[in-house]
Amino acid sequence: MHSFFKSFLVGAAFCSMAISSASAEIFFVEDQNDRFTVAFPDLWKKIGNQKPDDKLTVVGPGENAFANCRVRVRSDRRYVIFPNKFGNAIQKISFSKEFWNNYLGEYDDVSVEAFKDDAGLGRGHASVVEASYDTAEGPLVHKRGIMFASLYYDQLYIVDCSTEASVYPKWRSELLGIVKSVDFEKMQFEKSSGHYRDFQEDKPVEVAGPNELDVYKF
């Protein structure tokens, strides 16, 4: 597998800012099927999705900026049995550098500029990567973008925001504002789950049956 992580900034800081000024309006989108919400400035607009797992795609103003954000959702039930406390470890095992190597394979001439585990997206643990690349479909554009991946319950959420590379610094805070607005419907709860009895060491559990002499031991 080709690796794009030849030189990256470990633990690079990722700051976030408000979407826009207090006087500006925002659009709020709730996707009940895929259980996420997101908000974006009123100068942005929704367009048609391109990939099967694209659930929302929005583009910013300015034809030559090529600013866009998309929310991608993929079903992933591999870890639903694990208690919430393992969420951070699951992210590092399954949604870290190898995941981004595969994901960035969709693009050409990729250069990873920053990478970080232990990030957050919505209610989930996330990793984040910042990279430049050439688009592989549509108009050829050299872009820079920031992308977050977060597994929450049985869904993998990917938020992928980018612009034309030369204007990316001007747009970065607005892109992060959109990312910051993403949240998920609560499906997991704070109390631990998935802890089972030690059937060899624990005392047996007795359950009374319908008749007085019916006692079942487990």
N, C-alpha and C positions, 0 to 999 in steps of 0.2 A: 504494500500500500504506500502510495506517495504521501509524505508528510509535509504539511505546510508550516510546521512548528519548528523551523530551523533557528529562528531568532525571534523571541517574543519577550515581552516585559512581564515577568512573574509578579503577581500582586499589584498590577497597575491600578491606579485609582480610577473609579468611575463615579463621577458626580452626577447629580440630577437636579433639574430646576423646574420651575412651574411651566405649564404648557404655554402660557402667554400672559399678557397683562390682565389686570382685574377687569378692565372694561371690555375685553374681547369675549365673544361667545364661543362655546364649544359644542360639539356634537357628542352625544353619549350613545353608544351602541351596546345592546345586550343580546348575546347569542345564547338562547335557552337550550338549543340542541347540544352545543359544545361547552356550555356552562362557563362562559367568560364574558367580561365587560371591558370596554375600552373607550377612551374619550380622545378627541382630536380637535384642533382649532377649526373654526368655521370657514377658513379660507382653504382648507383641505377638502377633498371630495372622494367619495367611494367610486371605485371602478371595478370592472369584472376581474374575477380571480383567474390565474393562469394555471396553477398546479392543482391536482386533485385534493391535496391537503390544505390548500389555501382557504381560509374561512372568512377573511376580511382583508381587503387591499385598499389603501387610501394613498392619494398622491397630493403633494403640496403645490403651491402656486409657483409659477415661473417655469416656462417650458424647458429652458436650458439647464435648470437645476437638477432635474430628474429625481426630485425628492419623493420617496415613497416609504411606506411601512406596511408590512403584512403580518397577519397572525396566522400561523399554521398549526394545525392540531392533528396529532396521530394517536390512535388507540394503542395503549401499552399496559397490559394487565399483569406483567411479570412480577410486580412487587406489591400487589394490593394486600397480600397476607401479612406483610411486615409492619410492625408497629411504627408509629410516626417518628420515634427517636432515631430510626435508621435512615431517615430521609437524606441527611447530609452525606452519609457513606454511599448510599445508592447513587446520588448525583456524581460523586467522584469516580465511581466504578463505571457507570454506564453513560454518563452525559458530560464527559470531559474532553480531553484532547482527541481521542480516537473518534468520538462522535463528530467533532468539528472537522476533522480531516475528511470524513465521509461527506458531511454536509457541504463543505466548500468545494468539493469535487464537481458541483454543478456549475462552477464558474471557471474562467480561464485566467492565467497569469495572476494567481493568488499570492498575496503577501500578508501574513499575519503580523499585526502591529502590537497587539496586546491580548492577553488572555488571563482569565481569573476564574478559579473555583470559588465556592462559598459566596456566591452572589445570591440575589433573590429576585423572583418574578412572581407577582401575585402572592398566593399563599405557599408557593413551593420553593424548594431549594433549587438554585440555578447556577449555571456557568455562563460566562459572557466572553465574547471574542470581538475584537475590532480588527478589521481587515480591509485591504484594497484588492480590487479584482476587475477583470473585464467581463462584461455581460456576455453570456453564451447564446442568448436568444434576443430577437428584436434588434433595435439599433445598437451598434457597437458603442458602448460607453465605458470609460474608465471610472469606476465608482469606489467610494469608501463607505463602509457601513459598520454598524454595531448590531450584534445579534445575541439574544438571550435564549437559553433553552431550560425549561423547567418541567419536571415530572410532578404532576399533582394527581393523586389517587390513580385513576386508570387512563389518564390522558397526558401525552407529551405536548407541551405548548412551546412554540418557537415564535419569537417576535424578531423580525428581520427588518431593520430600517437603514436606509442608505440615501446618498446623493451623488451627484457628479463629484469626483474627487477634489477638484480645486475649490469648491464652495462648501465642502463638508464642515470645516471649522465653524462657519457661520450658522450652520443648521444643527450642529450637534446637540445643543441644549434643548432645542425644540423636539428633536427626535427622542431624546431621553425623557422629555416630558410626556410624550405619548406612551413610551414604555412604562413609565412610572404609574400611569393611570390603569394599566392592565390588572385585572383581578379575576379570581375564580370563585364560582359558587362553592360554598363550604360543603365538602364531602367527607372530611376526616375530622376527628375530634381529639382534643388535647389528652384525654385519658388514654393510657396505653391499651393496646389491643394485641392479640396474637400471642399472649403468654399462656401456656398450657400446663396442666398438672404434670408432675413427675410421677408417672404411673408405677414406677418401681419403688420409690422412696416414700411418697405421700401415703397417708392412711386411706383406706378404701372409702368411697362415698356410698352410703346406704340410701336407697330410695324405696319408700313403702309402696307396695302395689295396691290394687283395688281390694284385695282380701287381707285379713289380719296377718296371715302367715306368709304372704307374698312380700319378700324383701329382696331387693336386687342390689348387688354390690358391684362397684366399678373401680 
